Amino acid sequence: MPIETVEKEQIGYLNIINAKEDNSGSLQKKLDEAQRLGNEFKSKAVITFNTTIGPKRVDTTVWAVTEKYIQLKNNIHIPLKSLIDIDF
């Protein structure tokens, strides 16, 4: 079953939950690269994260990566523990 793509503006209406596994450690290199691509090249990343209604995907620019969150435009945050994957 394909993963539904949502607009970043919809993220605030979703109930984001932890992924089955905490992938934040293994995704750290991709997180750093996504932030660099967003800040230096305005390139987007495809972020897959977990919600109460199943995995969702968003195609957006990563502005910052903190200890616990990915920060997107308009002060939207996705918890690192909810991340399933990141692609470019």
C-alpha positions as a Markdown table, in Angstrom:
| # | Residue | x | y | z |
|---|---|---|---|---|
| 1 | Met | 0.0 | 0.0 | 0.0 |
| 2 | Pro | 1.5 | 3.4 | -1.0 |
| 3 | Ile | 2.2 | 5.9 | 1.7 |
| 4 | Glu | 0.0 | 9.0 | 1.5 |
| 5 | Thr | 1.8 | 12.3 | 0.7 |
| 6 | Val | 0.6 | 15.3 | 2.8 |
| 7 | Glu | 1.3 | 19.0 | 2.5 |
| 8 | Lys | 3.5 | 20.4 | 5.3 |
| 9 | Glu | 0.6 | 22.6 | 6.3 |
| 10 | Gln | -1.4 | 19.5 | 7.2 |
| 11 | Ile | 1.2 | 18.2 | 9.6 |
| 12 | Gly | -0.2 | 20.2 | 12.5 |
| 13 | Tyr | -3.5 | 18.4 | 12.2 |
| 14 | Leu | -2.0 | 14.9 | 12.3 |
| 15 | Asn | -1.3 | 12.9 | 15.5 |
| 16 | Ile | 2.3 | 12.1 | 15.1 |
| 17 | Ile | 3.5 | 9.0 | 17.1 |
| 18 | Asn | 6.9 | 7.3 | 17.5 |
| 19 | Ala | 8.0 | 4.9 | 14.7 |
| 20 | Lys | 8.1 | 1.2 | 15.5 |
| 21 | Glu | 11.9 | 1.7 | 15.9 |
| 22 | Asp | 13.8 | 4.9 | 16.8 |
| 23 | Asn | 15.6 | 5.5 | 13.6 |
| 24 | Ser | 16.9 | 9.0 | 14.6 |
| 25 | Gly | 20.5 | 7.6 | 15.2 |
| 26 | Ser | 20.7 | 5.8 | 11.9 |
| 27 | Leu | 19.2 | 8.7 | 10.0 |
| 28 | Gln | 21.5 | 11.3 | 11.6 |
| 29 | Lys | 23.7 | 11.6 | 8.4 |
| 30 | Lys | 20.6 | 12.0 | 6.2 |
| 31 | Leu | 19.2 | 14.5 | 8.7 |
| 32 | Asp | 22.4 | 16.6 | 8.5 |
| 33 | Glu | 22.4 | 16.3 | 4.7 |
| 34 | Ala | 18.7 | 17.3 | 4.4 |
| 35 | Gln | 19.4 | 20.4 | 6.6 |
| 36 | Arg | 22.4 | 21.3 | 4.4 |
| 37 | Leu | 20.4 | 20.8 | 1.2 |
| 38 | Gly | 17.6 | 23.0 | 2.5 |
| 39 | Asn | 19.8 | 25.8 | 3.8 |
| 40 | Glu | 22.4 | 26.0 | 1.0 |
| 41 | Phe | 20.5 | 24.8 | -2.0 |
| 42 | Lys | 16.8 | 25.2 | -1.1 |
| 43 | Ser | 16.4 | 21.6 | -2.1 |
| 44 | Lys | 13.6 | 19.5 | -0.7 |
| 45 | Ala | 13.7 | 16.2 | 1.2 |
| 46 | Val | 11.1 | 13.5 | 1.3 |
| 47 | Ile | 10.4 | 12.8 | 5.0 |
| 48 | Thr | 8.4 | 9.7 | 6.0 |
| 49 | Phe | 7.0 | 9.7 | 9.5 |
| 50 | Asn | 4.5 | 7.8 | 11.6 |
| 51 | Thr | 1.0 | 8.9 | 12.6 |
| 52 | Thr | -1.9 | 7.3 | 14.4 |
| 53 | Ile | -3.5 | 6.7 | 11.0 |
| 54 | Gly | -0.4 | 5.2 | 9.5 |
| 55 | Pro | 2.8 | 6.5 | 7.8 |
| 56 | Lys | 2.7 | 9.8 | 6.0 |
| 57 | Arg | 5.2 | 11.4 | 3.6 |
| 58 | Val | 6.0 | 15.1 | 3.1 |
| 59 | Asp | 8.2 | 16.7 | 0.4 |
| 60 | Thr | 9.6 | 19.8 | 2.0 |
| 61 | Thr | 12.7 | 21.9 | 2.9 |
| 62 | Val | 14.3 | 21.1 | 6.2 |
| 63 | Trp | 15.3 | 24.3 | 8.0 |
| 64 | Ala | 16.9 | 22.9 | 11.1 |
| 65 | Val | 17.5 | 19.7 | 13.0 |
| 66 | Thr | 17.5 | 19.9 | 16.8 |
| 67 | Glu | 18.1 | 17.2 | 19.4 |
| 68 | Lys | 14.5 | 16.1 | 19.2 |
| 69 | Tyr | 12.9 | 17.6 | 16.1 |
| 70 | Ile | 13.2 | 18.4 | 12.4 |
| 71 | Gln | 12.1 | 22.0 | 11.9 |
| 72 | Leu | 10.3 | 22.9 | 8.7 |
| 73 | Lys | 9.0 | 26.3 | 7.4 |
| 74 | Asn | 6.2 | 28.1 | 9.4 |
| 75 | Asn | 7.5 | 26.6 | 12.7 |
| 76 | Ile | 6.4 | 23.1 | 11.9 |
| 77 | His | 8.2 | 20.4 | 13.9 |
| 78 | Ile | 8.4 | 16.6 | 13.3 |
| 79 | Pro | 9.7 | 14.5 | 16.2 |
| 80 | Leu | 12.9 | 12.6 | 15.3 |
| 81 | Lys | 11.5 | 9.5 | 17.0 |
| 82 | Ser | 8.6 | 9.4 | 14.5 |
| 83 | Leu | 10.9 | 9.3 | 11.5 |
| 84 | Ile | 10.8 | 6.2 | 9.3 |
| 85 | Asp | 13.0 | 7.5 | 6.4 |
| 86 | Ile | 14.4 | 10.5 | 4.6 |
| 87 | Asp | 15.1 | 10.6 | 0.8 |
| 88 | Phe | 16.4 | 13.3 | -1.5 |
